[in-house]
């Protein structure tokens, strides 16, 4: 199945002949870390994806591995859709709508991703693989995946990265990325999160009850196979009837998707029923990009999971974006940039009638950010630009126009949102419209934007 979307450690490594690998590899079997609180295992036969997670001393694995679209693994998306590689292979009819989609474990045809580097020193595991395209049969990605895993208390801290090397240099539109995809066994079917307007106050968590009837293909499932929500505390958890299970926390990632597939309440690692969570962030994946993200897995009771998040992220940061090395998760509409890497500033070419620079999802109270400071150069032919803010759960939102000097010189603009009547309540994102008349062929260049001058 596939979605639409350092303490002292005791090392335990099992090496065995691979029964799945399409070609011989020096890396095979399972590799584990165990610190006495949590035990984590990656499978070197399928790209080093996480296939084992439990409380130390317990043999009850939380992770589902019914097929190679499950596990806890990296998964990335871009265009085109459908994706037809140079080899001429055709994607699976069921999954062709996904498009370009290399994943860590393997593909729909049961061909595994190949591990090309691995080390485990007892406190950190590292793995590097050549991923496979999920919708295709035995089509390796023109990229590599890397991940680093460490343990701290009852948590697993993971850093993941894609190193892209596509021959196709087209800059495709941003897509929602799974950061990462997380699948649980059927007994861990109760999905909880907090998506209200009072994060970090102890307000009641909410249970997500979406169940996908897997007899219906994913592209035909009413409302899609999964639910989506705005996780204002940046976490979600899959737990059993005793409230025990695993949570995932991703700092400053607010869009989550998930649910349950099949019949809830029973099933182990090789069975079909499964819970699913994925933090989602829209990103442009350039042909040559190195893009990474961090996440934390938390093993314990539901309250323990939430308590950990509170300890780590009890304060919600105000938006502050510095475009020195990357796009800061901003994306484009009717516009195109110079591609990756970003070198000190973000230069955007306006290409359509309504060019927009769209910021990542966020969460702040309007009163806490009365002014937005923008360091930018406008060569747009327009003496005004517009900044829009998005409201929470469809409430509020608005925009303000401000004067700019369109001579291509870098300046700091103080945009006083508080002077605008509608700027109230909770805000969830910013959108910059650099010109009022399209200005196709012109440019805007940004150095930074946010609450600090």
N, C-alpha and C positions, 0 to 999 in steps of 0.2 A: 504494500500500500504506500501511497505517497500523498503528501499534502498538496493543497493548491498553492498551498502556500507553506610556611614550611615547618611542619612538625617533624619529629623523628619518626620515620616511616619504616615499616617492615616490608621488605620487597619479596614478592612471590612471582616468579616467572615460569610459565609452562611453555615449552617449545615442542611442537609436534609437526608431523608432515601435514601439509595443507591438503584438504580433500576437495577444495573448491577452486583453487587457483588455476587460471587458464594457462599460466606459464610458470616455470619454476622461479621461486623467490627465496632468498636467504632468510626472509622474515616470515614466520608463520606461528600459529598458535595464539595463546593469550598472554598478555603482560598485565601485571597487577601492581597496585599500590594499596597498602593497608596501614593505617596509623593507630589502630586500636579503637577508632570511633566509626570509621567508614572504610569500605573496601570498593575500589573502582577497578574495572578491567576493560582493556581495549583488545579488539580482535585483529591480529595482524594478517589474517587471511582475507579480510574485507576492508582494507584501507585504514585500519586502525580506529574504526568507529567504536564508540563506547557501547559495549554489549552487556556489561555487568555493573550493577550498583546495588549495594546493600549496606546494612548496618554491620559493623565488624562482629564476627562470631555467628552471624546468621547466614544460612544458605538460601534465603529467599531473595532471589534476584528481582529487582523492580522493572528492569528494562525488557521491552518486547523486541524479538528478532524473528517474527513470523516470515518476513521476506526482507530483501535488502533495501527497501525503501523505508524501513523502520529504524531501530536503534536510537542512539543519540548521536547525531552526525551533522556535518557541514553540508549545506545545500545552497546553491546559488542560481540566479535566474537572470536572463537577458534575452534579447532578440536574436534572430527573428523567431516568430511563432506561426506555423510550425518551423522547426529547425531541421534542415536537410544538410548533413555534412558533405564535405568534398568526396567522401567515399561513395556517395550516392545512396546510402541506406535510408530507408523510410522509417519514421517514428511509429511506434505503436498507435493504433487508432484511438485507444482509450486515453492515451497521455499526450497526444501530439499538440493539444492546445497549450501545453506548458511552454513549449519552445526550448531554447538553449538552457540546459539544466544539468550540469555536472554535480554529482553527489559523492559522498565519501565511501559508501559501502559497496555499491555495485549497481547493475542496471536491471531493467524489467526482464531481461533474458537470462538472469542468474549468472552474469559474468562479473567477477569481483574486481574492485579497484586494487591496484598493486602498490604495496608499501615499498618505498625505495630507501627509506632511512628510519631508524628507530634506536632509541636509547632509553634506559631506565636505570637511574643511579640510586634508587631507593627513596628519593624525595621528589623527583620530577620525572615524568615520562614525556618523551618527544616522539612524534611520528610525522612522516612526510609520505604522501602518496600521489599517484596519478589517478584522478577520479574517473568514473565512468558516467556517460550521459544516461540518466534514468530512462527516458522514453525510447532509447535505441538499443539495438542488440550488438553488444561488443564494440562500442565506439568510445575510446578514451577521450577525455577532455584535453584540449590544448592549454593546459594549466597544471599546476600542482597545488595541493592542500597541505598545510602544516598546522599542528596543534601542540600545545604545551599544557600539561596537567600537573597540578600540585594539590596536596591535601592540607587543610587547616581545620582542626576540630572536626565537626560533623559536616564539613563542606568540601567540595571539589571546585577549585578555581581553574578555569580553562581560558586559554588564549588561542584563537583560531585565525587563520589567514589563508586567502587565496592569492596565488601568484599567476596572473593571467598571461598567456602568450598566444593569443588568437591571431591567425593570419588575416581574418576579416577585421579591418580597422574601422568599421562603421561605428559611430557613437549612437548606440541604441538608447531608447527612452529608459528612464529609471523603472525598476521593478521592485516589488517587495521582496526582501531577502529573509530567509529563515535564519535566525541567529541564536541557537541552531534549531533543528528539528528534534523534538523530544517525544519518545513513545514509551508508554508504560504497559505492563501486563494488565489483563482484564480485571483483576481484583483491585487495582488502583484506578478506580473509575470515577471517583468523586472529585470534580475539578472546582477549585476555589481560587478567588482572586479578590482584590479590592479595586473597584472602578468608580467610586463615588467622588464627591467634591470636597471631602475633608480628609486628605491623606495624612498618615502619621498621627492620627488622633485616637486610634483604637476603635474607630467606627466598624460595625459588623462587616465581615467579608461576605461575598456573594458566591453562591454556587452556580456554575455554568452547567446547564442540563442538556445541551444539544447532543443528540445521538444520531449518527449517520447509519441509515439502513444500507448496508454494503451490497445489497442486491441491486441497488440503483447506481449506475456509473457516476463518478464524481462530477463530471460536467453536467449531469442531468439532475443531481440531487436538489430538491427545493431549497432555495436560499443558499446553495452551496453545501458541501459536506460538513463544514466547520462553522463555529460561531466566531465573532470578532468582538473585541471590547477595548476600552481605553483604560489601561492598567495604571492608575494614577500613583500607585506605590511601586510600580515596575516589577511585579512578581506574579506568579501563579503557581499552583501546586496540584498534584494528583495524589490522592490519599485513599486508603482502604476504609472499611467500615469502622476501624478503630482509630481513624484520623491519622494514621501513620503512612508516610510515603516520601515523595521527593518534591522539592520546589525548585524553581529557577528564578533567579534575580538578574536583571540586566539594567545597570544604571542608565538613567535617562532614555530608556526605550519604553514607549507608552502604548504602542499598538501591539496587541497580542491576538493570536488566533488559536483555536483549539476546540476540543470536544471529545466525544467517544464514538468509536466505530464498532458495530456489532452488538452483541447482547452483553450488557454490563454485569460485572460481579464475579466472573470466573475466567480461568485461563492462565496459562503460564507463558514463558518466553517464546515458545514455538507455536502458540495458538493464535487464532485470528483476532479475537476481541482485543481492542487496544485503546488506551487513552492517548491524547495528543495535546502538546502545547508547543507553540513557537512564538517567541518575540519577533516582531516584524519591523524592519526599517527599509524605507525606499532608498535605493542607491543606484547611481549610474556605474556600471562595471565596464570600464574602458578595456580595450583589447590588451593592454599591457599593465593593468593596475595591480598593485599590491594592496589589498584591502583586508583589514583585520578587525576583530571585535573580541570583547571579553564577556564571560558570563560565569555565574556561580550556581552550582547545584547544591542543594541543602537537603540532607537526609534527617528525618525526625518527625515529630508530631506537628500537626498543622500550626499550632500556636508557636512552637519552636521555630518553624520556618519563618513565620511573620516576625517574630521577635528578632531573629538574626537580621532581617532586612532593616528593621527599625534601628538596630545598632549601627549598621553600616551607612544608612542614608536617611537620617532623621530630618534633614533639611533639604528642601527643594531649591535647586539653584536657579537663578534668573538667567535668561538667555544671554549668551556671550559667544560670538563666533569670530574666530581669527582665521582668515583664509591664507595661511602661510604655507601649508604643506598639502592641504586637501580641501574638499568642498564642504567639510563639516556637516555632511549628510544633507546639504541643500541639493535640490534637483531643478530641472529646467522644463519650461513649456514655451513653445514658439521661440526657442533660443538654443544656442549651442556654444560650448566653451572650447578652450584650446586643448582639452584632453589632459590625461594624467602623465607626469606629475604636475601639481600646482607649485609654482615657484614664487613664493612671496606675496602673490595676489591672484585673484580670480577674475580673469578677463572673459566676458560673455559677449558673444555676437548675437544681435537681435535678428531673428529670421522670419518671424510671422507677424500677424496682425495684433496679437495680444501677448507680447513677451512677458514672461513671469519667472521670477526666481523664488522658489518655494522652499521655505525652511522646514526642518524636521519637526515632528510633533514634540510639544513641550507642555509645561504647566506652570502658570504663575498668576498671581492676583494683580489686576490692573494697577491697584494703588501702590504696589511695590516696584513698579517700573513706569513712572510717569513720563520718562523721556527715553527715546531710543537714539543712540548715537551711531551714525553711519559714516564710515571713512571710505569714500568712493570717488571715482572720476567718471563723469558722464560725457560721452561724445555721442549724443543721441539726437541733436537738433531740436530738442524739446526743453523748455525752461521749467517744466514741472515733472515730478515723479510722484508715485503713490505708494504708500505703505499700508498694507492691510493686516489686520489681526483677526484670528479665528477664535470663536467662542467655544465653550464647553458643551458637548452634547447638543449641538445645534442652536444653542442660546447665545445671543449677543453676536459679536463680530462687527466689523466695520472697517472704514479706511479713512486715511487722511492724505491730502495732497500737500506737497511741500516744494518750495522753489529750489531749483538747482541751476548751476552755471554749466552749460553743456560745451565746455571748451577742452575737455579731456584732461583737466588738471585735478590732481588728487586733493580733496578737501574733506573736512569733517562737518557733517550736517547734524544738527540737534533737532530731532523730530519730536515735538511735544504732544504726545498722544493724550495726556491728561486734559488738554484744552479742548478735546473733541468730546462732544456730549455723550456719544455711545460707548466710550471707552470705560467700561465698568465690569466688575465681576471677574470670572476666571477666563483666562486666555490660553489657547493651546497651540499657537503657531503664528508665524509671520510670513507674509508674501510681499515681495518688492516688485512693483511694476515700474521699470525705469523710464518709460516714455508714455505719453498719452496718445500718440498717434501711430504706434507700431514701430516706426523708425527702422524698418528692415535694412540691413546692411550697416547699421551703426553699432556702437559698442558701449558697454558699461563695465567698469572694473572696480572690484571691491577688495578692500584690505581687511575690514572688520565691521561688525554690526552687533549691537547689544546694549546692555544697560550701563556699560562703562565707556567713558569718553576716550 
